[in-house]
């Protein structure tokens, strides 16, 4: 997609983000170009460029226009794409997304044999939830895909000639794609022969996806483009 630009009035400052970057400081970049602290700023993000978390600070209301031709996104596990408490204008010709939600944890289980005065108990623990898709949290900026949840543990006990009991931990839920919630974890379970009892825990719910924007009421969307996830006012 071709980059878009808008006309800038006299005295304004234009900056361009031409390479993939994490959490750029727009105000600092503008000051480096001679910004006086209250003039207009136009920030253009080139096509093919990834910006991991864009948080706006240190800029007065109605001074900043963002022209996004690339991708602005949250980090994996529910990260926010664009954060602002300053009134800004956005021409989104690319994509802005929130990080995918983390998968829910798997449920645990306990089961026991009951013979004589002794209980033989087995415990199992649920697996952790998978990671949601999003930009990496440190180092070079890369888009990391969602992962499946870890398997739960298995607990096993027996009393020779009297019975067996096995507890199974639930598998953690799969992480969500960008802008989507993570899946729930599966519940634990148990089986046995002979005299036994048991209980299990349900799997945890998936965690919601991150917002593509936190501070939506401060944004004038001149061009919507592709936006994935929720919008927080």
C-alpha positions in Angstrom: 0.0 0.0 0.0 1.3 3.4 -0.9 2.1 5.8 2.0 -0.3 8.7 2.5 0.6 12.2 3.5 -1.3 15.3 4.3 -0.5 19.0 3.9 1.3 20.6 6.8 0.8 24.3 7.7 3.6 26.7 8.2 5.4 26.1 11.5 4.4 22.5 11.9 6.8 19.6 12.4 6.7 16.4 10.4 8.4 13.2 11.6 8.5 9.8 9.9 8.8 6.4 11.5 10.6 4.4 8.8 11.8 1.4 10.7 10.1 -1.1 13.1 10.3 0.2 16.6 9.0 -0.4 20.2 7.2 2.3 22.1 8.6 5.4 20.2 8.5 8.7 22.1 6.7 11.0 19.6 7.3 14.1 21.6 11.0 13.5 21.8 11.2 12.8 18.1 9.4 16.0 17.4 11.7 18.0 19.7 14.6 16.6 17.8 13.1 18.2 14.6 12.8 21.6 16.3 9.3 21.3 17.8 8.6 24.2 20.2 6.2 22.3 22.5 2.9 23.6 21.2 3.0 23.6 17.4 1.4 20.9 15.2 3.1 17.5 14.7 2.4 15.1 11.9 3.8 11.6 12.5 3.8 9.3 9.5 4.3 5.5 10.0 5.6 4.1 6.7 4.1 1.0 5.0 5.7 -2.2 6.2 6.7 -0.8 9.6 5.6 -2.3 12.9 5.2 -0.2 16.0 4.8 -2.2 19.2 2.7 -0.1 21.6 2.3 3.5 20.8 1.7 5.6 23.9 1.1 9.3 23.5 2.4 11.7 26.2 4.0 15.1 26.6 1.9 16.6 23.7 -0.9 19.2 24.1 -4.4 18.5 22.9 -5.1 18.9 19.2 -1.5 19.1 18.2 -0.8 15.6 16.9 -1.9 13.8 13.7 -0.9 10.2 13.1 -0.8 8.8 9.6 -0.5 5.0 9.9 0.4 3.1 6.8 1.9 0.1 8.8 0.9 -1.8 11.9 0.5 -0.5 15.4 -0.1 -3.3 17.9 -0.1 -4.5 21.4 2.2 -7.1 22.8 1.1 -10.7 23.3 -1.3 -11.5 26.1 -3.7 -8.6 26.0 -1.4 -5.7 25.2 -2.8 -2.3 24.1 -2.0 -1.0 20.6 -2.5 2.8 20.9 -2.8 4.7 24.3 -3.6 8.4 24.6 -5.1 10.9 27.0 -4.4 13.7 24.5 -6.8 14.6 21.8 -5.3 13.4 18.5 -6.3 12.8 14.8 -5.6 9.4 13.2 -5.6 8.5 9.6 -5.4 4.7 9.7 -4.6 3.2 6.3 -2.9 0.2 7.9 -3.8 -1.9 10.9 -4.1 -1.2 14.6 -4.7 -4.1 17.0 -4.7 -5.3 20.6 -2.7 -8.3 21.6 -4.6 -11.6 21.8 -5.8 -12.8 25.2 -4.1 -15.4 27.2 -5.7 -18.9 27.4 -7.4 -19.9 30.7 -5.7 -22.3 33.0 -6.7 -25.9 33.1 -8.6 -27.3 36.1 -7.1 -29.6 38.7 -8.4 -32.9 40.2 -8.0 -35.1 43.3 -9.0 -38.7 43.8 -8.4 -41.2 46.6 -8.8 -44.8 47.5 -10.5 -45.6 50.8 -9.5 -48.9 52.4 -9.0 -49.7 56.0 -8.2 -46.6 58.0 -5.9 -45.3 55.3 -6.6 -43.0 52.3 -4.4 -43.2 49.3 -4.7 -39.9 47.5 -3.6 -38.7 44.0 -3.5 -35.1 42.9 -3.3 -33.6 39.5 -2.8 -29.9 38.5 -4.1 -28.1 35.4 -1.8 -26.8 32.7 -1.1 -23.1 32.1 -2.9 -21.2 29.4 -1.3 -20.5 26.1 -0.1 -17.1 25.0 -2.1 -14.8 22.9 -0.8 -13.5 19.6 0.9 -10.1 19.6 4.2 -8.3 19.3 7.1 -9.7 21.4 7.5 -8.1 24.8 11.2 -7.4 24.6 14.1 -7.4 22.2 13.5 -7.0 18.5 9.9 -6.4 17.5 8.4 -9.5 16.0 4.8 -10.7 15.7 4.5 -13.9 17.9 1.7 -16.3 17.1 -0.8 -17.7 19.6 0.2 -20.9 21.4 -1.8 -23.8 22.9 -2.0 -24.3 26.6 0.2 -26.7 28.5 -1.0 -30.2 29.4 -2.0 -30.9 33.0 -0.2 -33.3 35.3 -1.5 -36.8 36.1 -1.6 -38.3 39.6 -1.8 -42.0 40.1 -2.2 -44.2 43.2 -3.0 -47.9 43.9 -3.3 -50.3 46.7 -2.2 -53.7 45.4 -5.1 -56.0 45.0 -7.6 -53.4 46.1 -8.0 -50.8 43.4 -6.4 -47.9 41.5 -7.2 -44.2 41.2 -6.0 -41.7 38.6 -6.5 -37.9 38.5 -6.0 -35.9 35.4 -5.3 -32.1 35.2 -7.0 -30.2 32.5 -5.1 -28.6 29.6 -4.8 -24.9 29.5 -6.7 -22.9 26.9 -5.2 -21.7 23.6 -4.2 -18.1 23.4 -6.3 -15.8 21.1 -5.2 -14.3 17.8 -4.7 -10.5 17.8 -7.9 -8.8 19.0 -9.4 -12.1 20.2 -9.9 -13.6 23.7 -8.0 -16.6 24.8 -9.8 -20.0 25.0 -10.9 -21.5 28.3 -8.9 -24.3 29.9 -10.4 -27.8 30.2 -11.6 -29.2 33.5 -9.8 -31.8 35.5 -11.2 -35.4 35.8 -10.6 -38.6 37.7 -11.1 -42.4 37.3 -10.7 -45.4 39.6 -11.7 -48.9 40.5 -12.6 -50.2 43.9 -13.7 -47.9 46.7 -12.6 -44.3 45.9 -13.8 -40.8 45.9 -12.7 -37.6 44.2 -13.4 -34.1 43.0 -12.2 -31.8 40.2 -12.0 -28.1 39.4 -13.4 -26.5 36.2 -10.9 -24.9 33.8 -10.3 -21.2 34.0 -11.9 -18.8 31.5 -9.9 -17.3 28.8 -8.5 -13.8 29.3 -9.9 -11.0 27.1 -7.9 -9.5 24.2 -6.1 -6.2 24.5 -7.6 -3.0 23.2 -6.6 -1.6 19.9 -7.0 1.8 21.5 -7.2 3.0 25.2 -8.5 6.5 25.1 -10.9 6.2 22.1 -12.8 9.3 23.2 -9.6 11.4 22.6 -9.2 10.1 19.0 -10.8 11.6 15.9 -10.7 8.7 13.3 -10.3 10.4 10.0 -9.7 7.1 8.3 -10.6 3.9 10.1 -8.5 1.2 8.3 -8.3 -2.2 10.0 -8.8 -2.2 13.8 -8.8 -5.4 15.8 -9.8 -5.8 19.4 -11.8 -3.6 21.7 -11.9 0.2 22.2 -11.6 1.7 25.7 -12.9 5.2 26.2 
